[in-house]
């Protein structure tokens, strides 16, 4: 085994040279990456299961296609994520504007 993997603070580890404040070794980073991939895989499986249920169960698909309430549910499922994104962007730009207006160049900080 390479010494780079047993001692991440030794020369040769690109992330340690680029980000010297990162004290976690490569093992912990790989554990974190594995957890993220597991979460994404579970989300994908749940999405496939819900889509399969909606398509294969006739009363559910009939409700969505033939009723006004089903159309409302369909539109809500599509629109609600965009509403959350819109509010996030509004808050981001308000925060950015406040920081730009209240920036103190002598201290290099935002006074908000």
C-alpha positions as CSV (number, residue, x, y, z in Angstrom):
1,X,0.0,0.0,0.0
2,X,1.2,3.4,-0.9
3,X,2.3,5.8,1.9
4,X,0.0,8.4,0.4
5,X,-3.0,6.4,1.6
6,X,-1.7,5.6,5.0
7,X,-0.6,9.1,5.8
8,X,-2.6,11.7,3.9
9,X,-0.6,14.6,5.4
10,X,2.5,13.5,3.6
11,X,3.5,15.0,0.3
12,X,1.7,13.5,-2.7
13,X,-1.9,13.9,-1.6
14,X,-3.3,16.5,-4.0
15,X,-6.1,17.6,-1.7
16,X,-3.9,18.1,1.2
17,X,-1.6,20.3,-0.9
18,X,-4.5,22.2,-2.3
19,X,-6.5,22.5,0.9
20,X,-4.1,22.4,3.8
21,X,-6.9,22.9,6.4
22,X,-8.5,19.6,5.4
23,X,-7.4,17.2,8.2
24,X,-9.5,14.2,7.2
25,X,-7.7,11.4,5.5
26,X,-8.7,9.9,2.1
27,X,-10.5,7.1,3.9
28,X,-12.9,9.5,5.5
29,X,-13.4,11.3,2.2
30,X,-14.2,8.1,0.5
31,X,-16.7,7.2,3.2
32,X,-18.4,10.5,2.7
33,X,-18.5,10.0,-1.1
34,X,-20.0,6.5,-0.6
35,X,-22.7,7.9,1.7
36,X,-23.6,10.5,-0.9
37,X,-23.9,7.9,-3.7
38,X,-26.0,5.7,-1.4
39,X,-28.4,8.6,-0.7
40,X,-28.7,9.3,-4.5
41,X,-29.3,5.7,-5.3
42,X,-32.1,5.4,-2.7
43,X,-33.7,8.6,-4.0
44,X,-33.6,7.2,-7.5
45,X,-35.1,3.9,-6.4
46,X,-37.9,5.6,-4.6
47,X,-38.6,7.8,-7.6
48,X,-38.7,4.7,-9.9
49,X,-41.1,2.9,-7.4
50,X,-43.5,5.9,-7.2
51,X,-43.4,6.3,-11.0
52,X,-44.0,2.6,-11.5
53,X,-47.0,2.7,-9.1
54,X,-48.5,5.7,-10.8
55,X,-48.2,4.1,-14.2
56,X,-49.2,0.6,-13.4
57,X,-52.1,1.1,-10.9
58,X,-55.0,2.0,-13.2
59,X,-57.1,4.0,-10.6
60,X,-54.2,6.3,-9.9
61,X,-53.3,6.9,-13.6
62,X,-57.0,7.4,-14.4
63,X,-57.3,9.9,-11.6
64,X,-54.4,12.0,-12.8
65,X,-55.5,11.9,-16.5
66,X,-59.3,12.2,-16.3
67,X,-60.0,14.5,-13.3
68,X,-59.5,18.2,-12.6
69,X,-58.1,17.3,-9.1
70,X,-55.6,15.0,-10.8
71,X,-54.5,17.8,-13.1
72,X,-54.0,20.0,-10.1
73,X,-51.9,17.4,-8.3
74,X,-49.8,17.0,-11.5
75,X,-49.3,20.7,-11.8
76,X,-48.5,21.1,-8.1
77,X,-45.8,18.3,-8.3
78,X,-44.2,20.2,-11.2
79,X,-44.5,23.8,-9.9
80,X,-43.7,23.4,-6.1
81,X,-39.9,22.7,-6.6
82,X,-39.6,25.9,-8.7
83,X,-41.3,27.9,-6.0
84,X,-38.8,26.7,-3.5
85,X,-35.9,27.5,-5.9
86,X,-37.3,30.9,-6.5
87,X,-37.5,31.8,-2.8
88,X,-33.9,30.5,-2.3
89,X,-32.7,32.7,-5.2
90,X,-34.6,35.7,-3.8
91,X,-33.0,35.2,-0.4
92,X,-29.6,34.7,-1.9
93,X,-29.8,38.0,-3.9
94,X,-31.2,39.9,-0.9
95,X,-28.3,38.7,1.2
96,X,-25.8,39.5,-1.6
97,X,-27.3,43.0,-1.9
98,X,-27.1,43.6,1.8
99,X,-23.5,42.5,1.9
100,X,-22.6,44.7,-1.0
101,X,-24.3,47.7,0.6
102,X,-22.8,47.1,4.0
103,X,-19.3,46.0,3.0
104,X,-16.5,47.6,5.1
105,X,-13.3,47.6,2.9
106,X,-11.1,48.4,5.9
107,X,-12.2,45.3,7.7
108,X,-12.9,43.2,4.6
109,X,-16.2,42.0,6.2
110,X,-19.9,42.5,5.8
111,X,-21.4,44.5,8.6
112,X,-24.8,42.9,8.4
